[in-house]
Amino acid sequence: MRQALIALAAAAALVGSSVALAAGSVTGIFTTSVKGKTPASLNGEWAIRIQATGDYQIAKRVGTTANAQVLVSGHATLAGGKITFQKETGPAACKGKVSVGRYAWSLKGKTLTFQRLADKCVGRRTVLGGKFTQVA
Protein backbone atom coordinates (compact mmCIF):
# COMPACT_ATOMS: atom_id res chain seq x y z
CA MET A 1 0.00 0.00 0.00
CA ARG A 2 2.80 2.42 0.89
CA GLN A 3 4.40 1.87 -2.54
CA ALA A 4 1.07 2.63 -4.20
CA LEU A 5 0.74 5.89 -2.25
CA ILE A 6 4.28 6.90 -3.18
CA ALA A 7 3.51 6.12 -6.83
CA LEU A 8 0.33 8.21 -6.56
CA ALA A 9 2.30 11.10 -5.10
CA ALA A 10 4.93 10.78 -7.81
CA ALA A 11 2.25 10.95 -10.49
CA ALA A 12 0.78 14.04 -8.85
CA ALA A 13 4.22 15.62 -8.65
CA LEU A 14 4.43 15.64 -12.43
CA VAL A 15 7.58 14.49 -14.16
CA GLY A 16 10.74 16.51 -13.55
CA SER A 17 9.39 18.73 -10.78
CA SER A 18 10.89 19.11 -7.34
CA VAL A 19 9.62 20.76 -4.21
CA ALA A 20 11.79 22.46 -1.62
CA LEU A 21 10.19 22.07 1.79
CA ALA A 22 10.48 25.05 4.08
CA ALA A 23 10.10 24.80 7.84
CA GLY A 24 6.52 25.60 8.86
CA SER A 25 5.40 25.50 5.24
CA VAL A 26 2.44 23.70 3.68
CA THR A 27 4.43 22.92 0.52
CA GLY A 28 4.94 19.31 -0.45
CA ILE A 29 2.99 16.25 -1.51
CA PHE A 30 0.34 14.84 0.82
CA THR A 31 -2.03 11.86 0.48
CA THR A 32 -5.37 10.93 2.03
CA SER A 33 -8.09 8.32 1.68
CA VAL A 34 -11.77 9.24 1.34
CA LYS A 35 -14.39 6.61 2.26
CA GLY A 36 -18.17 6.45 2.52
CA LYS A 37 -18.90 9.81 0.85
CA THR A 38 -21.53 10.87 -1.67
CA PRO A 39 -21.13 11.05 -4.56
CA ALA A 40 -19.19 7.77 -4.60
CA SER A 41 -16.73 9.18 -7.16
CA LEU A 42 -15.13 11.13 -4.28
CA ASN A 43 -14.15 7.91 -2.51
CA GLY A 44 -10.60 6.67 -3.04
CA GLU A 45 -6.96 7.64 -2.65
CA TRP A 46 -6.10 11.30 -3.25
CA ALA A 47 -2.90 13.34 -3.38
CA ILE A 48 -2.38 17.09 -3.23
CA ARG A 49 0.84 18.80 -4.26
CA ILE A 50 1.31 22.40 -3.12
CA GLN A 51 4.30 24.29 -4.48
CA ALA A 52 6.07 27.26 -2.89
CA THR A 53 4.65 29.41 -5.73
CA GLY A 54 1.13 28.56 -4.58
CA ASP A 55 0.38 26.37 -7.59
CA TYR A 56 -1.31 23.11 -6.65
CA GLN A 57 -2.53 19.90 -8.23
CA ILE A 58 -5.00 17.38 -6.84
CA ALA A 59 -4.85 13.82 -8.19
CA LYS A 60 -6.89 10.65 -7.62
CA ARG A 61 -5.68 7.08 -7.96
CA VAL A 62 -7.07 5.39 -11.06
CA GLY A 63 -8.72 2.04 -10.23
CA THR A 64 -6.57 -0.44 -8.32
CA THR A 65 -3.36 0.59 -10.05
CA ALA A 66 -0.68 2.92 -8.71
CA ASN A 67 -1.43 5.39 -11.51
CA ALA A 68 -3.06 8.71 -10.72
CA GLN A 69 -4.96 11.28 -12.74
CA VAL A 70 -4.57 14.99 -12.03
CA LEU A 71 -8.15 16.24 -11.79
CA VAL A 72 -7.58 19.78 -10.52
CA SER A 73 -4.86 22.39 -10.97
CA GLY A 74 -5.06 25.82 -9.42
CA HIS A 75 -3.38 28.56 -7.46
CA ALA A 76 -3.49 28.97 -3.69
CA THR A 77 -2.75 32.09 -1.72
CA LEU A 78 -0.99 31.42 1.58
CA ALA A 79 -1.20 33.93 4.43
CA GLY A 80 -0.02 32.74 7.82
CA GLY A 81 -2.00 29.66 8.77
CA LYS A 82 -4.65 30.23 6.10
CA ILE A 83 -4.87 29.10 2.48
CA THR A 84 -7.27 30.16 -0.29
CA PHE A 85 -7.75 27.75 -3.20
CA GLN A 86 -8.74 29.42 -6.48
CA LYS A 87 -8.26 29.69 -10.25
CA GLU A 88 -8.95 25.99 -10.76
CA THR A 89 -8.87 24.12 -14.03
CA GLY A 90 -9.32 20.45 -14.87
CA PRO A 91 -12.16 17.93 -15.06
CA ALA A 92 -13.04 18.21 -11.33
CA ALA A 93 -12.30 21.94 -10.92
CA CYS A 94 -14.60 24.09 -8.82
CA LYS A 95 -15.91 26.90 -11.03
CA GLY A 96 -18.34 29.78 -10.91
CA LYS A 97 -19.89 30.63 -7.54
CA VAL A 98 -18.01 27.78 -5.83
CA SER A 99 -14.59 28.56 -7.33
CA VAL A 100 -12.92 29.87 -4.14
CA GLY A 101 -12.35 27.89 -0.96
CA ARG A 102 -10.74 29.26 2.22
CA TYR A 103 -9.20 27.05 4.90
CA ALA A 104 -6.99 27.21 7.96
CA TRP A 105 -4.26 24.59 7.84
CA SER A 106 -2.12 22.81 10.39
CA LEU A 107 0.97 20.67 9.78
CA LYS A 108 2.08 18.58 12.76
CA GLY A 109 4.92 16.25 11.90
CA LYS A 110 3.83 14.69 8.62
CA THR A 111 0.08 15.18 9.23
CA LEU A 112 -1.65 18.01 7.38
CA THR A 113 -5.22 19.01 8.20
CA PHE A 114 -7.46 21.66 6.69
CA GLN A 115 -10.24 23.39 8.61
CA ARG A 116 -12.88 24.82 6.30
CA LEU A 117 -13.53 28.53 6.79
CA ALA A 118 -15.67 29.05 3.66
CA ASP A 119 -16.11 26.65 0.74
CA LYS A 120 -19.27 25.80 -1.22
CA CYS A 121 -17.50 23.29 -3.50
CA VAL A 122 -18.63 19.84 -2.35
CA GLY A 123 -15.77 17.96 -4.03
CA ARG A 124 -12.98 20.14 -2.66
CA ARG A 125 -14.34 20.29 0.87
CA THR A 126 -14.91 16.52 0.90
CA VAL A 127 -11.37 15.69 -0.25
CA LEU A 128 -9.78 18.31 2.02
CA GLY A 129 -11.89 17.16 4.99
CA GLY A 130 -9.60 14.31 6.02
CA LYS A 131 -6.09 14.02 7.41
CA PHE A 132 -3.26 14.06 4.89
CA THR A 133 0.11 12.35 5.30
CA GLN A 134 3.19 14.01 3.82
CA VAL A 135 5.02 11.70 1.39
CA ALA A 136 7.43 14.18 -0.22
C-alpha positions in Angstrom: 0.0 0.0 0.0 2.8 2.4 0.9 4.4 1.9 -2.5 1.1 2.6 -4.2 0.7 5.9 -2.2 4.3 6.9 -3.2 3.5 6.1 -6.8 0.3 8.2 -6.6 2.3 11.1 -5.1 4.9 10.8 -7.8 2.2 11.0 -10.5 0.8 14.0 -8.9 4.2 15.6 -8.6 4.4 15.6 -12.4 7.6 14.5 -14.2 10.7 16.5 -13.5 9.4 18.7 -10.8 10.9 19.1 -7.3 9.6 20.8 -4.2 11.8 22.5 -1.6 10.2 22.1 1.8 10.5 25.0 4.1 10.1 24.8 7.8 6.5 25.6 8.9 5.4 25.5 5.2 2.4 23.7 3.7 4.4 22.9 0.5 4.9 19.3 -0.5 3.0 16.2 -1.5 0.3 14.8 0.8 -2.0 11.9 0.5 -5.4 10.9 2.0 -8.1 8.3 1.7 -11.8 9.2 1.3 -14.4 6.6 2.3 -18.2 6.5 2.5 -18.9 9.8 0.9 -21.5 10.9 -1.7 -21.1 11.0 -4.6 -19.2 7.8 -4.6 -16.7 9.2 -7.2 -15.1 11.1 -4.3 -14.1 7.9 -2.5 -10.6 6.7 -3.0 -7.0 7.6 -2.6 -6.1 11.3 -3.2 -2.9 13.3 -3.4 -2.4 17.1 -3.2 0.8 18.8 -4.3 1.3 22.4 -3.1 4.3 24.3 -4.5 6.1 27.3 -2.9 4.7 29.4 -5.7 1.1 28.6 -4.6 0.4 26.4 -7.6 -1.3 23.1 -6.7 -2.5 19.9 -8.2 -5.0 17.4 -6.8 -4.9 13.8 -8.2 -6.9 10.6 -7.6 -5.7 7.1 -8.0 -7.1 5.4 -11.1 -8.7 2.0 -10.2 -6.6 -0.4 -8.3 -3.4 0.6 -10.0 -0.7 2.9 -8.7 -1.4 5.4 -11.5 -3.1 8.7 -10.7 -5.0 11.3 -12.7 -4.6 15.0 -12.0 -8.1 16.2 -11.8 -7.6 19.8 -10.5 -4.9 22.4 -11.0 -5.1 25.8 -9.4 -3.4 28.6 -7.5 -3.5 29.0 -3.7 -2.7 32.1 -1.7 -1.0 31.4 1.6 -1.2 33.9 4.4 0.0 32.7 7.8 -2.0 29.7 8.8 -4.7 30.2 6.1 -4.9 29.1 2.5 -7.3 30.2 -0.3 -7.7 27.7 -3.2 -8.7 29.4 -6.5 -8.3 29.7 -10.2 -9.0 26.0 -10.8 -8.9 24.1 -14.0 -9.3 20.4 -14.9 -12.2 17.9 -15.1 -13.0 18.2 -11.3 -12.3 21.9 -10.9 -14.6 24.1 -8.8 -15.9 26.9 -11.0 -18.3 29.8 -10.9 -19.9 30.6 -7.5 -18.0 27.8 -5.8 -14.6 28.6 -7.3 -12.9 29.9 -4.1 -12.4 27.9 -1.0 -10.7 29.3 2.2 -9.2 27.0 4.9 -7.0 27.2 8.0 -4.3 24.6 7.8 -2.1 22.8 10.4 1.0 20.7 9.8 2.1 18.6 12.8 4.9 16.3 11.9 3.8 14.7 8.6 0.1 15.2 9.2 -1.7 18.0 7.4 -5.2 19.0 8.2 -7.5 21.7 6.7 -10.2 23.4 8.6 -12.9 24.8 6.3 -13.5 28.5 6.8 -15.7 29.0 3.7 -16.1 26.7 0.7 -19.3 25.8 -1.2 -17.5 23.3 -3.5 -18.6 19.8 -2.4 -15.8 18.0 -4.0 -13.0 20.1 -2.7 -14.3 20.3 0.9 -14.9 16.5 0.9 -11.4 15.7 -0.2 -9.8 18.3 2.0 -11.9 17.2 5.0 -9.6 14.3 6.0 -6.1 14.0 7.4 -3.3 14.1 4.9 0.1 12.4 5.3 3.2 14.0 3.8 5.0 11.7 1.4 7.4 14.2 -0.2 
